[in-house]
Each structure stands twice: as C-alpha cells, then as structure tokens.
Amino acid sequence: MQAQFEHEPLAAAMAEGRMLTVDQALDEALADAPRSPRSDPLTAREREVAALVVSGHTNRQIAAAFVIAEPTAERHVANILNKLGLHSRAQIGAVLERERRDQAP
C-alpha cells in the first residue's frame, strides 16, 4: 500500500505534463537554462553530436558514428552542455527544438 502512495505524485505530475502544449513543455524543460545568444555557440561538430544525442545515441554510439574515441564523444557532449548552460542530455533536445521553433516563420 505504501508503494501506491509513493507513485501518486509521479502519476499526478505525468498527468499534468500530458496537458501541456509543446511550447509549455519546452519552457518547463528549460526553466533553469539560459537562452542561448543569437550567434551559435556550438561548433559544426558539436551540432552534429547534439543531433545524435537528441536521437538517443549513447556516447559510445556517437563515438562509433564519428570514428572517434568514446572520451572524445563524452567531451563533445560535456562541451555542448557547458556552452548552453544545461544540466542534462534531455535539455539539449529541448534547446534545439526551441531554436527550430524560434527560427520558423
């Protein structure tokens, strides 16, 4: 019975999340992340790595895709997080989606 009570807040939060629009969900995901400046802080390679992160690739898979060492892939991901002021890989996807929406006519 105690396990049921522990899951109730999670279920409530998930139900709230399902009611958000995409823009609201992006705002929520990036609430503590600064907006990136208009000039792109990422290198071309970091943009490519970010796209793979968004697709759900692990550091090992990213390394294999670019034929680089896994620590190099880890460094690319860390640089992306640092440059964008983010804390998680999931936020990378939210930032890229926000940028895409901001650029849309």
Secondary structure, DSSP 8 states (H G I E B T S, - for coil): -HHHHHHHHHHHHHHHHHTS-HHHHHHHHTTTS----SS--S-HHHHHHHHHHHTT--HHHHHHHHT--HHHHHHHHHHHHHHHT-SSHHHHHHHHHHHHHHH--
